[in-house]
Amino acid sequence: MLYPIFFEPDFKERVWGGTLLKDKLNKSIPFEHTGESWEVACHDNGDSVVRNGELKGKTLKEVLENYSEELVGYKISSDDKFPLLIKFIDAKDKLSVQVHPEDEYAMKYENGELGKSEAWYILDAQPGAKLIAGLKDNVSKEDFTKALEEGNLEQVLNEVEVEAGDVINIPAGFVHAIEDGILLAEIQQNSDTTYRVYDWNRVGLDGNMRELHVEKSLDVIDFEGKHSKDVVTGLGIKDGESEIIYYVANKYFSLEKIGLKGKLKERTDNKFYIYMCISGSGKVVYNNIEYDFRLGDSFMIPASLGDYELEGDASLVKTYLPDIEKDVVSRLENAGYSREEIKSRVRIN
């Protein structure tokens, strides 16, 4: 019954959004300030709609209710959530300085919501564009609070200049912000919980100041500096003419990029896979049927499909729920990389 599933995007109006989703990804955006395109989502605030095949018009939630094991590889009960939320984000203006909680805190204080770890793949960036990624070295909770109270928060924030092709890992507890002039793909846990700690003293689209969450932010920020603030360099493996670059692998998701050239054979092995086409075009071939994809498309390969093939000249962001040792570390070791190289160049946490 199941097959490669393509979804209609769910666009979100944001005060900081713009038109890059149309200009760079060929999407028909509904707002002048379109900030987010929820590509694969099954959340109370957005539920993807299938655009192809026999399931056309069904929401991802409805598909899960009827085909959970076939779709994701395990039984999802009524109390479980689809694990991932996949987006494109257009930051015409700066997003708020923010942080996300871990699962335990979110479960307790956000009505059973999941925590939110995420990672970004930069698709386009104006020259000199920057992100806020963590705090400067040795900034304590007291330092942070004082800077916030005195209106000098920017002095304790760590900025990183980025360009197209860069990857940034954003674990829960990591202070961050997308600054202006950046288009990116975001892989994250299925959560819509964001704690804004600072919002540049601006008003929202309704003319009012947007809500801040200072107390909760201070509860969850990592002041110990546990996480790397650097751009993730990644490690690549050639497969024929194609290349797979491994960037992030944790208990919540992976982030890989496929530079597709010609044909690439893939297999589900009881895992589902999500792809975002970030350049070029191609097709998925399954059961002798071809499913075309182009720039801006996102699609899901259900866990039950088995063998399938990608074909074309394209770049794809790929995500799934990894067995870190089997799916990432062992493959990189077999390609000749040392454990030290893997640890330093791939975010495994």
PECORMO-V747126 format. One line per field, one symbol per residue. ss: DSSP state (~ for helix, > for strand, _ for the rest). A space follows every 10 residues. Layout:
ss = ???
This chain:
ss = ____>>>>_> >>>>>>>>_~ ~~~_______ ___>>>>>>> _>>__>>_>> ________>~ ~~~~~~~~~~ ~~________ ___>>>>>>> >_____>>>_ __~~~~~~~_ _______>>> >>>>>____> >>>>>_____ ~~~~~~~~~_ __~~~~>>>> >_____>>>> _____>>>__ _>>>>>>>>_ ____>>>>__ __>_____>_ ___~~~~~~~ __________ _>__>>>>>_ _>>>>>>>>_ ___>>>>>>> >>>>>>>___ __>>>>>>>> >>>>>>__>> >>>>___>>> >_____>>>> >>>>>>>>>_ ___~~~~~~~ ~~~~____~~ ~~~~~_>>_
